Amino acid sequence: MLKDECILVDVEDNITGHASKLECHKQPAGLLHRAFSVFLFDDQGRLLLQQRARSKITFPSVWTNTCCSHPLHGQTPDEVDQQSQVADGTVPGAKAAAIRKLEHELGIPAHQLPASAFRFLTRLHYCAADVQPAATQSALWGEHEMDYILFIRANVTLAPNPDEVDEVRYVTQEELRQMMQPDNGLQWSPWFRIIAARFLERWWADLDAALNTDKHEDWGTVHHINEA
């Protein structure tokens, strides 16, 4: 939380500096910073979900998409995308960060995740406090993120890191709908609930186009979400 430096941005995703993860995630005024959310699908079109480890400081035990983390300042290779790289959809920094964290959290070897296989779809800006029941000291933590949505289809080997992940599961669209029914009692990350409610169904239903064409790409828009 003190060592890693997140990339600070304004509400239109212009870089303004950098700050520790602690500063970025402490409530009530977490600093707006860049993040990414990876949605990894297998060759059957199933989405890989993870349940965050119960030992995590922020959002412990919640279910979420394949991998969610932050591009960082000061990394090699560079994870800071410039505006020209966002505008042309290449975002090599976000993709490098995704490859790094997929290996760290899920044990997926980097050679199974070529940067060229990732598809950058869009960005969303949201803010959410960590108030779900599993959280400890929940009022202290939360997210204020500029989230880059990355899709990839790859058949991968998994070796989840128990410090990061409690469980993984591949699901179909219908299985996800059932898991997200309120009476199931499962907790979900706020960023995943936003994406699932507003974007995921149509992207997933048209997965080949989402992965292989520009049909669902919207690099010029920041979707400002007022609720989580």
Steps between C-alpha positions, in 0.01 A plus 500: 500500500794736560746375238283486189429836335169534315455739207287801597263651244222756478142411407587506129797266554775759463804400705556725803768311694541187708437389859518188717224241498433597862427861408288394204280254689453660840155652547318732500698679229689231308704652219380432147743259336523268202399136524423215265247215494585190298228270368663175387293252299590144402440345157148401611414864567492452878616786722760436770393646837698528820403536862741738667685360801342557839837641615491788247498848653243634253188314393587162658303190399304670222450337161616694199633476145821318411745759627471859625794714599701811409762606250782646707741790476866398478459151356707330230356458243332839533135481611418870454292544185517842335192664349607404147512134604153522649369678192627230263392214728842343537537563880822299536535609862162365609567176311845460661343552842231244421758239397700569818200463729348198324826320571520631856140426600413197290837354405434535125835495317564817304564306178134390505390866500637683196433872520357488148220271621354762737218722374454838670129584490434812708552680833275564796539740792336393824534538876399237757563450871573151629188438705427134429472275810828313453708817519698586809511868594282549192453873547874554448529362148351535158562561132507813288609375161538566131450139394630372164295201376710231330363186330709198405428146384770249594532148630723533804643301786408618849693492826313750721696688765325430835596846627297650215228253401278257695323339204477509120214391277419499127136593435257537213275805476210309652715366784613854579139622504417228752804580715402867513147436622463677837379186678834328430662714766818558301679833524623671183751776440340836418692538174382158380139576593518821297654329197260204521196726523594746227731335247589135543190326369511657154878468470493136606206416271709636211834368622664432164434857392611640835831314473571529129344822371455862605122461537495544879806721540444848641838646588390861492235475772542494877182354646438686825303273735328668793392187685673173582 
